[in-house]
Amino acid sequence: MFQFLARLNKWLLPSLTKKHTDISKASGFQKALLAWRYYVTTRALSEK
């Protein structure tokens, strides 16, 4: 399930690291987006 979510995140959600977003200056939404992507990625990797 998390592998599917990780692929969906990669396809749908913007990549903030490619835009060189500074985490200390990120908005609340951007921080939540980073946290969500991190959570899904770590879960997808642990499923394998």
CYANA upper distance limits for C-alpha pairs under 8 A (distance plus 0.5 A):
  1 MET  CA      5 LEU  CA      6.92
  1 MET  CA     44 ALA  CA      8.32
  2 PHE  CA      6 ALA  CA      6.51
  2 PHE  CA     40 VAL  CA      6.52
  2 PHE  CA     41 THR  CA      8.04
  2 PHE  CA     43 ARG  CA      6.64
  2 PHE  CA     44 ALA  CA      5.20
  2 PHE  CA     47 GLU  CA      8.15
  3 GLN  CA      7 ARG  CA      6.87
  3 GLN  CA     40 VAL  CA      8.43
  3 GLN  CA     41 THR  CA      8.28
  3 GLN  CA     43 ARG  CA      8.50
  3 GLN  CA     44 ALA  CA      5.22
  3 GLN  CA     45 LEU  CA      8.23
  3 GLN  CA     47 GLU  CA      8.33
  4 PHE  CA      8 LEU  CA      6.68
  5 LEU  CA      9 ASN  CA      6.49
  5 LEU  CA     40 VAL  CA      7.32
  6 ALA  CA     10 LYS  CA      6.71
  6 ALA  CA     37 ARG  CA      7.98
  6 ALA  CA     40 VAL  CA      6.43
  6 ALA  CA     41 THR  CA      6.40
  6 ALA  CA     44 ALA  CA      7.31
  7 ARG  CA     11 TRP  CA      6.75
  8 LEU  CA     12 LEU  CA      6.44
  8 LEU  CA     13 LEU  CA      8.43
  9 ASN  CA     13 LEU  CA      5.70
  9 ASN  CA     37 ARG  CA      7.51
 10 LYS  CA     14 PRO  CA      8.14
 10 LYS  CA     15 SER  CA      8.23
 15 SER  CA     19 LYS  CA      7.40
 16 LEU  CA     20 HIS  CA      6.88
 16 LEU  CA     21 THR  CA      6.07
 16 LEU  CA     30 GLN  CA      8.38
 16 LEU  CA     34 LEU  CA      8.29
 17 THR  CA     21 THR  CA      6.47
 21 THR  CA     25 LYS  CA      8.29
 21 THR  CA     26 ALA  CA      7.34
 22 ASP  CA     26 ALA  CA      6.58
 23 ILE  CA     31 LYS  CA      7.70
 26 ALA  CA     30 GLN  CA      6.25
 26 ALA  CA     31 LYS  CA      6.76
 27 SER  CA     31 LYS  CA      6.80
 28 GLY  CA     32 ALA  CA      6.67
 29 PHE  CA     33 LEU  CA      6.60
 30 GLN  CA     34 LEU  CA      6.69
 31 LYS  CA     35 ALA  CA      6.65
 32 ALA  CA     36 TRP  CA      6.59
 33 LEU  CA     37 ARG  CA      6.70
 34 LEU  CA     38 TYR  CA      6.61
 35 ALA  CA     39 TYR  CA      6.60
 36 TRP  CA     40 VAL  CA      6.70
 37 ARG  CA     41 THR  CA      6.48
 38 TYR  CA     42 THR  CA      6.61
 39 TYR  CA     43 ARG  CA      6.73
 40 VAL  CA     44 ALA  CA      6.53
 41 THR  CA     45 LEU  CA      6.70
 42 THR  CA     46 SER  CA      6.76
 43 ARG  CA     47 GLU  CA      6.80
 44 ALA  CA     48 LYS  CA      7.59
